[in-house]
Amino acid sequence: MKRDADGWKQNRSLRRLDLLPLVHPLRLYLDAGMGLPEALRRLTTRIPSPLQPFVQALAEETARGESLADALKPWKGSLSPEVAALLVAGEVAGSLPEILKRIEIHLQAEARSRKHLISVLTWPVLQALLAMGLLLLVGLIQSMLGGARGPIGFGWSSFLPFFLVVGLALATAWNYRRLPGIANALVYMARARLGGVLGLALDSGLTPRKAIDLAATASDHTPWNSALPEARKRLRDGAAWREVLTDWPDLGADFLVALENGEITGQLPECLARQATIDRGEGEQLMAHSLQVVASLAWLLSAGAIVFTIIRFYMSYISLFAAN
């Protein structure tokens, strides 16, 4: 059912919704045999208030017979692309509870990464802010005593190293997904979504072309979505899965081996599920290591700025005493 323009604009203006409090109880309701509209209706008053309009709208739309994919469209700007695609894939493949479990794991991993990132950047930023406060205090005290504004060379340039630390920390927090190690970890996560959804879709009896469409969309990895037209064509011509996906970037040899083993043994969904678990674990491990490297570099930069400032003050006072 089509929403009015005001409702559309309102939904588009919302910030990203945190679905973590929703996916676990929704999965439990669906596993218990409850229909999706009824499960959503019951959860409307049992979840955090920011999610209530979203869940209520989904409950109403699905109760009217709309598909979950159509009900999610007005909320596209409020959901991360991979989560929206996973929900649609779960509905089409008839495996929504299993997909909700994967979404829960994905959201928990993202929450841990954000929490870790904030924790590792907090102390270096706090160090820099305390150092800037100390510099201001030194200048204020010397001004009150009627002396020079500060040691030789004291001025706004003394704050530059600490502004640099704070600026780099903020830039890292804003664009941490683009850092080399973290970007590689996100590729592992995307590969896990690709393999997991592909296995579920094939196990549900979907055609290979429909399965690869859902899996590539759920991966939210641009190179794979760009390669979809050629993959669909080759699947239509009867090519094997490994042959179809062998030229896709970032898949890795292990994923292709899992494809080949699955086709040989006739257990492709199971092989893809195992590989998805491996890729997810490696991605989380690489993410943790990368964030630890970021923490070490941030701490060293902050400590270096403090040591540089101390040495600069010391040399300035030495020059001041020598001049007198």
N, C-alpha and C positions, 0 to 999 in steps of 0.2 A: 504494500500500500504506500502510496506516495505521501511524503510529509510536506507540510506547508513550508514556505520559504523561510519564515522566521525560525521554525524549529531546526531546519537545516543549518542556518547561520549560527544558531546557538550551539549546536553540537560541534560544528567545525571550529568554534572559538575555544572549546574546552582544551585544557592541557592534557597530556597523555594520561590515561587512566591506569592505575595500578590494579591489575586483575588478580594478583596473588591471593587476596582474601576470598575471591570468588571461585577459582577453579577447583580447589580441593573439595569444598562441600557440594559443588555442582556435580563433580565426578562421583561422589558417594551416592547422591540421589539417583543419578543415571544408572550406576551399577546396581542399585536396589530395584531397578525396573520402572522408575518413575519417568513419565514423559517429559520432554524438554520444556514445554510451556509451563507445566505444573511445577517443575523443579525451579524454574526461574521465578515464578510467582511467589513461591514459598521463601525464596532467598531475598526477595525485595526488601523486607524489613529486618533481615538478619545480617546484613553486610554493612560496611562503613558507608556513611551518607554520601560521599562523592560518587560511589558506584550505583546508588539506588536509582537515579533517573535512567541510567544506561540499562540496568537489569530490568526495570519496569517496562521500558520501551521494547526490549527483546521479548519479554514475556507476552506483551500485547500483540506484537507483530507475528510471532510464531503461533500464538493461539488463533489468529485469524487465518492461518494456513500459509503464511509467508515462509520461505526458506530462511535458514540462518544466514546464508550469504546475502540475501536481500535485506534482512533486518540489520545487518552490520554495515551496510553501505553508508548510511548517514553519519555513522560514527567513525568513518575511516580515518579522519584526522586526529582522533583521540586514542587510536590504538597503534601499537608498533606494527609495521607491515608483516613481519614474520608471524606474530600472534594471530592477526586477522586471517592470514593465509592458512595457518594451521587449523583454525576453527572451521574454516570452509572445507578444508581437506578432510577433517574428521567427519563432517556431516555427509559429504559425498561418498566417502569410503565406508560409511556405516560404522566407524570406529571412534566415535566422539569421546567416550570415556578414556580410551587409551591415549588419544590425542591430548585430552585435558591433563593426563598424567605427565606427558612430555612437556606440555606448556608449563606445568607447575615446576618441573625440574629446571626448565629454561629460565623462568622468572626468578627462581631461588638462586640460580647461579649468577644472574645479572645483579640481583640485590646484594649478594656477597661481594661481588666485584666492586660495586659502587661504595659499599661500606668500607671495604679495604682501601680503596683509592682515597676516600675522605680521611680515613685514619692515618694513612701514610703521608698525606700532604699537610695535615693539621699542624704537626709539630714544627716543621721547617717554616711555615707561614707565621706561626706564633713567635718563633725565634726572631724572624725578620721584623715583625711588628714591635716586639719588645726592644730590639736594637734601635729602631727608629725613634721609639719613645725615649730611650736613654739619650740619644743624640739631641733630641729637642730639649731634654732636661738639662744637659750640659750647657747648651747654648743659652737657655733661660737663666741658669745660675750665674754664668759669667756676665750676662747682661745686667743682672741685678747687682752684682758686685762692682759694676762700673768698669769692668775690664773690657778686653776685646770681645767681640762676639763669639770667638772661639779660637782654638789653636790655628796656627798658620795653615791655610788651605781648607779651613772649616767653612762649610756652606751647603747649599742644596745638593752639590755633587756628592757629598758624603752619604746622602740617602740613596744614590743611584743603585748600588749593589743590592739593597734591600727591596727597592721598587722592582728590580729585575727578578729577584726571588719570588716575590708575590705575583708578579705578572706571569712568570713561567708556570707557577703552580695553578693559577686560574686558567691559563691556556691549556695546561695538561688535563685539568678536570673537565674542561669543555670539549676537548678534542682527543680524549684518551684513546678512543677507538682507532685513531689513525697512527698511533705509535707502532713501530715495526713488530715487536713481540706480541702486542695485544691484537694487532691486525691479523697476525698469523693464527692466534688463538680463536679469533672470530671465524676464520675460515674453517677450522676444525668444527666449530659449533654449527656452521652452515652445512657442512658435510654430514654431520649427525642428523640434522633435520631432513636433508635430502634423502639419505638412506633410510631413515626411520619412516618417513611418510611414503616413500616408494614401496617399501616392504609391506606396509599396512594396506596401501591401495591395491597392490597385486594380490595380496592375501584375501582381499575383499571381493575379488573377481572383476575388478575394473580392467578395461583394456589397457595395453601398454602405453598408448598415446595419452589417454586420460590420466594414467598414473604418473607419467613423467611431467605432465602439465602441473598437476597438484604438487608434486615433490619439488619441482624447480621454483614454483611460486612460494611455497612454504620456506624454502631455503633463504629467500630474500638476498640472493647473491647475483648481482647483475650479469656477470659473464655467462652464467648458466641459463638465465632467462633469455639472453641474447642468442644462445645456441639452440633454443627450443625448436624453431621452425625446421632446421636441418635434422634434428633428432626425430621429430615426428615423421618426417619424410622417410627416413631410413627405417624406422620401426614399421611403417606402413609397407615398406618393401620387404619386410621379413628379416632384417638384420638382427644379429645377436646383440644382447645388451652391452657386452664389453666392446664390441665393434662400434656401437652407436656412441658410447660415452668416452671412448679412449682419447678423443681429441679435446675433451672438455678440460679447461684449465683448473688447477687447484684441487683436482679429485684425489691425486696421490695413487701410488702403486697398490697400497693395501686395499683401497676401495675397489679398484679394478679387479684385483685377485678375488675379493669377496664376490663380486659379480660373476666372475668366471666359475668359481667353485659352486655358487648357487645354481647356475644354469646346468652344470655338469651333474650335480647331485639331485636336481629337482627340488631344492630347498632354498630358493632364492629369497623369499621373505625372511626366513630364519637367519640366513647368512647376512642379509642387510641389517637386520635387527642387532645382531652381534657386533657388526662393524660400527653401527651407529653408537652403541654403548662405548666401544673403544675410542672412537673419535671424540665423543663428549668428554670422556675422562681425560684424554690427552689435551683437549682444549682448555678444560678447567685448570689442569696442572700448569700449562704454559701461561695462562692468564695470571695465576698466582705468582709464578716466577717473574713474569714481566712487571707486575705491580711492585714486587720486592725490589727489582732493579730501579724502578722509578723512585721508590722511597729512598734508596741509598743515594741516588744522584741528587735528589732534592735536599737531603740532609747535608751532603757534602757541599753543595752550592751555598746553602745557608750558613754552614759553619765556616766556609771559605770567606764569605762576605764579612762575617764577624771578625775573623782573624785579620783580614785585610784592613778593616777599619781600626782595629786595635793597633796594628803596626803603623798605620798612617797617623794616628793620634800620637803615638810614641815618638815617631820621627819628627812630627810637627813641634812637639814640646822640646825635643832636643835642639831643633833649629832655633826655637824661640829663646831658650836659655843661652845658646851659643851667641846669639845676636846681642844679648844683654851683657 
